[in-house]
């Protein structure tokens, strides 16, 4: 089979490898669609993410769907949860599997991910994919689960003023979820014009991130500030805007991953306002909810998929994603749809 392995920063190679053999409790999956995430771009451009670094060549990709390739359920299309918690540690026992220190996560060193034609993965992490969802839409269930977990942390209530800062795929999904939760007004900021328009198309009143966005958000709430701000840009400027634009006693949920592993903001402003800051870590018990929401058609996943590449052109896929072209870049394998 073919696989795309990262050997170092910017060094992504297509290689031939044996098809993996499933171990106990695992199923062989023929991968059909893989979404490229901002964290994949950090691995690709920096050879690591945060304090995690490449120790050996790594297959990236944690947003994916495929079809069961062998066994009793051969031919069943599945979406795949990339997170495998240990189930035995204190965090797992307390119901926080996303905080498991022993978590295996596809595409995060040392665990190989999905940018390959086949992988063996725990059967408990496979979810049958409804016919109404394409393989590419199935790959977006993971970022939808992340957005759902962030929404849970924000505790958005009907009538809350909500701001989403950064309108990449997760930011746009947060806009849809906040709208469904009854946010009013629903505001957004974004630096790239095409993503700004996407936010408006999703129902947000969106402002350009031009250095004056905090003032725009405050003006849009008559100076009161928003109840909840979701930072989904991974940039300190967006964090500072969130701190400035949220009302006293409000909540700021940090979802974005900064490239330099540093987050900073004016402490005096946050302290005087008595803000609650929360850090979103992947997703927590949200994958089944994400699947149900997508199946009902209440959320629009399809419009987020703007670029598709075959596995043989995966370097081009990363280049397009790094240029922030469109919204979501998807690599399609094995005639995935």
Order of alpha helices (4+ residues) and beta strands (2+ residues): beta-beta-beta-alpha-beta-beta-beta-beta-beta-beta-alpha-beta-beta-beta-alpha-alpha-beta-alpha-beta-alpha-beta-alpha-beta-alpha-beta-alpha-beta-alpha-beta-alpha-beta
